[in-house]
């Protein structure tokens, strides 16, 4: 069975597929090699220090698992696609589709867009928000977001 959508797993920049559809991959561990090696090194050093301090292996493995879980968007690739149906986020073989109607407000930042489910978000809404990082050339992504989020409330930067 053939697919009409081209794969963009090998590129990190935005790939316009058709009118209004943009796809890109975000993988900071690979895309920012100058400093990204520090994060896995700190994760390993933290596990070694906890293992030495505790004198056992269980807590060191637990701390490593918690660190991997917290840093999974940094350590592993995440693909994004903006289309008329909504925002698709692929990570670990799982697809998360967020329709544009679910995004009530957004905040443009220098490195990406922070999307909220409520018109007037508070600090308590931050854990349920979604950050969409920009690729190196963000022009296609910003124009597609402005087109699809025309009904959402744009929040000022703080």
Secondary structure as UniProt FT lines:
FT   TURN            9..10
FT   STRAND          15..18
FT   TURN            19..20
FT   STRAND          21..26
FT   HELIX           28..31
FT   HELIX           33..54
FT   HELIX           58..70
FT   HELIX           72..75
FT   STRAND          78..83
FT   TURN            84..85
FT   STRAND          86..91
FT   TURN            92..93
FT   STRAND          94..98
FT   HELIX           100..102
FT   STRAND          105..108
FT   STRAND          112..116
FT   HELIX           123..125
FT   TURN            127..128
FT   STRAND          130..133
FT   HELIX           139..148
FT   TURN            149..151
FT   STRAND          153..154
//
